[in-house]
Amino acid sequence: MKKTFLISVVALTLVLIGCPSKPVDETPVAEQKPLVVFLVRHAEKVDAGKDPELSSEGKKRTEDLTEILRSADIGHVHSTDFTRTRDTAAPVAKASGVEVEKYDPRDLDGLAEKLKKAGGRHLVVGHSNTTPKLTELLGGSAGTEIDENGEYDRLYIVTIGKDGTANSVLMRFGEPFEKKEDEKKAAAGA
């Protein structure tokens, strides 16, 4: 009986030595896919209505955006479900041979996670309040607040490498934004 007990203890010890203390996750660690996201506010609109179309200046800006991104190898184009954002996104989508994918501007966290998981090259068309916020959620720098009254020339580029490191650049495109004289005086307190 003593011999049987000793053999059982040795056998149990050998079995336990071969077992790790924590279960081993057999799933390989997911590597971050490289990601490049181009982010813009919609182009100029005809008026301040609820869902206005693009103005002639806005249509020109979409041409400028399409030209700038023509060799960027865009694989996905995302837009909120408003006429001005869809119409800003459509020419780039057409030139890239992809469909415009709609997103909910109230769920920017979800969109940021979706983009990070997908990797690739994306254009995201949003609004003066959503574009800087999404840039930050992706790890980029939003810069100063967008001037709601006329600043449509920002192009953010956020890159996220395989190691998850994010970098961003803020560029300008199309007709440059300049504050009007009366806005400059009001800002200066005159």
Contacts in CASP RR format, 6 or more apart in sequence:
PFRMAT RR
TARGET T0000
AUTHOR 0000-0000-0000
METHOD contacts of the structure
MODEL  1
MKKTFLISVVALTLVLIGCPSKPVDETPVAEQKPLVVFLVRHAEKVDAGK
DPELSSEGKKRTEDLTEILRSADIGHVHSTDFTRTRDTAAPVAKASGVEV
EKYDPRDLDGLAEKLKKAGGRHLVVGHSNTTPKLTELLGGSAGTEIDENG
EYDRLYIVTIGKDGTANSVLMRFGEPFEKKEDEKKAAAGA
31 162 0 8 1.000
32 116 0 8 1.000
32 160 0 8 1.000
32 161 0 8 1.000
32 162 0 8 1.000
32 163 0 8 1.000
32 164 0 8 1.000
33 117 0 8 1.000
33 118 0 8 1.000
33 119 0 8 1.000
33 120 0 8 1.000
33 162 0 8 1.000
34 119 0 8 1.000
34 120 0 8 1.000
34 159 0 8 1.000
34 160 0 8 1.000
34 161 0 8 1.000
34 162 0 8 1.000
35 115 0 8 1.000
35 116 0 8 1.000
35 118 0 8 1.000
35 119 0 8 1.000
35 120 0 8 1.000
35 121 0 8 1.000
35 122 0 8 1.000
35 138 0 8 1.000
35 158 0 8 1.000
35 159 0 8 1.000
35 160 0 8 1.000
35 161 0 8 1.000
36 72 0 8 1.000
36 120 0 8 1.000
36 121 0 8 1.000
36 122 0 8 1.000
36 157 0 8 1.000
36 158 0 8 1.000
36 159 0 8 1.000
37 115 0 8 1.000
37 121 0 8 1.000
37 122 0 8 1.000
37 123 0 8 1.000
37 124 0 8 1.000
37 138 0 8 1.000
37 156 0 8 1.000
37 157 0 8 1.000
37 158 0 8 1.000
37 159 0 8 1.000
38 69 0 8 1.000
38 72 0 8 1.000
38 74 0 8 1.000
38 121 0 8 1.000
38 122 0 8 1.000
38 123 0 8 1.000
38 124 0 8 1.000
38 155 0 8 1.000
38 156 0 8 1.000
38 157 0 8 1.000
39 123 0 8 1.000
39 124 0 8 1.000
39 125 0 8 1.000
39 126 0 8 1.000
39 131 0 8 1.000
39 134 0 8 1.000
39 135 0 8 1.000
39 155 0 8 1.000
39 156 0 8 1.000
39 157 0 8 1.000
39 158 0 8 1.000
40 65 0 8 1.000
40 88 0 8 1.000
40 123 0 8 1.000
40 124 0 8 1.000
40 125 0 8 1.000
40 126 0 8 1.000
40 131 0 8 1.000
40 154 0 8 1.000
40 155 0 8 1.000
40 156 0 8 1.000
41 125 0 8 1.000
41 126 0 8 1.000
41 127 0 8 1.000
41 128 0 8 1.000
41 131 0 8 1.000
41 146 0 8 1.000
41 151 0 8 1.000
41 152 0 8 1.000
41 154 0 8 1.000
42 54 0 8 1.000
42 82 0 8 1.000
42 84 0 8 1.000
42 85 0 8 1.000
42 87 0 8 1.000
42 88 0 8 1.000
42 125 0 8 1.000
42 126 0 8 1.000
42 127 0 8 1.000
42 152 0 8 1.000
43 54 0 8 1.000
43 55 0 8 1.000
43 57 0 8 1.000
43 58 0 8 1.000
43 59 0 8 1.000
43 61 0 8 1.000
43 62 0 8 1.000
43 65 0 8 1.000
43 84 0 8 1.000
43 87 0 8 1.000
43 88 0 8 1.000
43 152 0 8 1.000
44 54 0 8 1.000
44 55 0 8 1.000
44 57 0 8 1.000
44 58 0 8 1.000
44 61 0 8 1.000
44 150 0 8 1.000
44 152 0 8 1.000
45 52 0 8 1.000
45 53 0 8 1.000
45 54 0 8 1.000
45 55 0 8 1.000
45 58 0 8 1.000
45 84 0 8 1.000
46 52 0 8 1.000
46 53 0 8 1.000
46 54 0 8 1.000
46 55 0 8 1.000
51 82 0 8 1.000
51 83 0 8 1.000
51 84 0 8 1.000
52 83 0 8 1.000
52 84 0 8 1.000
53 83 0 8 1.000
53 84 0 8 1.000
53 87 0 8 1.000
54 62 0 8 1.000
54 83 0 8 1.000
54 84 0 8 1.000
54 87 0 8 1.000
54 88 0 8 1.000
57 175 0 8 1.000
58 88 0 8 1.000
58 152 0 8 1.000
59 87 0 8 1.000
60 174 0 8 1.000
60 175 0 8 1.000
61 88 0 8 1.000
61 152 0 8 1.000
61 153 0 8 1.000
61 173 0 8 1.000
61 174 0 8 1.000
61 175 0 8 1.000
62 87 0 8 1.000
62 88 0 8 1.000
62 90 0 8 1.000
62 91 0 8 1.000
62 92 0 8 1.000
63 91 0 8 1.000
64 173 0 8 1.000
64 174 0 8 1.000
64 175 0 8 1.000
65 88 0 8 1.000
65 91 0 8 1.000
65 92 0 8 1.000
65 155 0 8 1.000
65 173 0 8 1.000
65 174 0 8 1.000
66 91 0 8 1.000
66 92 0 8 1.000
66 95 0 8 1.000
68 155 0 8 1.000
68 173 0 8 1.000
69 92 0 8 1.000
69 95 0 8 1.000
69 96 0 8 1.000
69 123 0 8 1.000
70 95 0 8 1.000
72 121 0 8 1.000
73 96 0 8 1.000
73 121 0 8 1.000
74 92 0 8 1.000
74 93 0 8 1.000
74 96 0 8 1.000
74 98 0 8 1.000
74 121 0 8 1.000
74 122 0 8 1.000
74 123 0 8 1.000
75 96 0 8 1.000
75 98 0 8 1.000
75 120 0 8 1.000
75 121 0 8 1.000
75 122 0 8 1.000
76 98 0 8 1.000
76 101 0 8 1.000
76 118 0 8 1.000
76 120 0 8 1.000
76 121 0 8 1.000
76 122 0 8 1.000
76 123 0 8 1.000
77 89 0 8 1.000
77 92 0 8 1.000
77 93 0 8 1.000
77 96 0 8 1.000
77 98 0 8 1.000
77 99 0 8 1.000
77 100 0 8 1.000
77 101 0 8 1.000
77 122 0 8 1.000
77 123 0 8 1.000
77 125 0 8 1.000
78 89 0 8 1.000
78 100 0 8 1.000
78 101 0 8 1.000
78 102 0 8 1.000
78 103 0 8 1.000
78 111 0 8 1.000
78 122 0 8 1.000
78 123 0 8 1.000
78 124 0 8 1.000
78 125 0 8 1.000
79 85 0 8 1.000
79 86 0 8 1.000
79 88 0 8 1.000
79 89 0 8 1.000
79 100 0 8 1.000
79 101 0 8 1.000
79 102 0 8 1.000
79 103 0 8 1.000
79 124 0 8 1.000
79 125 0 8 1.000
79 126 0 8 1.000
80 86 0 8 1.000
80 102 0 8 1.000
80 103 0 8 1.000
80 104 0 8 1.000
80 105 0 8 1.000
80 125 0 8 1.000
80 126 0 8 1.000
80 127 0 8 1.000
80 130 0 8 1.000
81 102 0 8 1.000
85 125 0 8 1.000
85 126 0 8 1.000
85 127 0 8 1.000
86 100 0 8 1.000
86 125 0 8 1.000
88 125 0 8 1.000
89 100 0 8 1.000
89 123 0 8 1.000
89 125 0 8 1.000
90 100 0 8 1.000
92 123 0 8 1.000
93 99 0 8 1.000
93 100 0 8 1.000
93 123 0 8 1.000
103 111 0 8 1.000
103 124 0 8 1.000
104 111 0 8 1.000
105 126 0 8 1.000
105 127 0 8 1.000
105 130 0 8 1.000
108 130 0 8 1.000
108 133 0 8 1.000
108 134 0 8 1.000
108 137 0 8 1.000
109 137 0 8 1.000
111 124 0 8 1.000
111 134 0 8 1.000
112 134 0 8 1.000
112 137 0 8 1.000
112 138 0 8 1.000
115 122 0 8 1.000
115 124 0 8 1.000
115 138 0 8 1.000
116 138 0 8 1.000
116 160 0 8 1.000
119 160 0 8 1.000
124 131 0 8 1.000
124 134 0 8 1.000
126 134 0 8 1.000
128 146 0 8 1.000
128 147 0 8 1.000
128 148 0 8 1.000
128 151 0 8 1.000
129 146 0 8 1.000
131 146 0 8 1.000
131 154 0 8 1.000
131 156 0 8 1.000
132 142 0 8 1.000
132 143 0 8 1.000
132 145 0 8 1.000
132 146 0 8 1.000
132 156 0 8 1.000
133 142 0 8 1.000
135 141 0 8 1.000
135 142 0 8 1.000
135 156 0 8 1.000
135 158 0 8 1.000
135 168 0 8 1.000
136 142 0 8 1.000
138 158 0 8 1.000
138 160 0 8 1.000
138 166 0 8 1.000
138 168 0 8 1.000
139 158 0 8 1.000
139 160 0 8 1.000
139 166 0 8 1.000
139 168 0 8 1.000
140 156 0 8 1.000
140 158 0 8 1.000
140 166 0 8 1.000
140 167 0 8 1.000
140 168 0 8 1.000
141 168 0 8 1.000
141 170 0 8 1.000
142 156 0 8 1.000
143 170 0 8 1.000
146 154 0 8 1.000
147 177 0 8 1.000
147 179 0 8 1.000
147 183 0 8 1.000
149 183 0 8 1.000
150 177 0 8 1.000
151 177 0 8 1.000
152 177 0 8 1.000
153 172 0 8 1.000
153 173 0 8 1.000
153 174 0 8 1.000
153 175 0 8 1.000
153 176 0 8 1.000
153 177 0 8 1.000
154 170 0 8 1.000
154 171 0 8 1.000
154 172 0 8 1.000
155 170 0 8 1.000
155 171 0 8 1.000
155 172 0 8 1.000
155 173 0 8 1.000
156 168 0 8 1.000
156 169 0 8 1.000
156 170 0 8 1.000
156 171 0 8 1.000
157 168 0 8 1.000
157 169 0 8 1.000
157 170 0 8 1.000
157 171 0 8 1.000
158 166 0 8 1.000
158 167 0 8 1.000
158 168 0 8 1.000
159 166 0 8 1.000
159 167 0 8 1.000
159 168 0 8 1.000
160 166 0 8 1.000
179 187 0 8 1.000
END
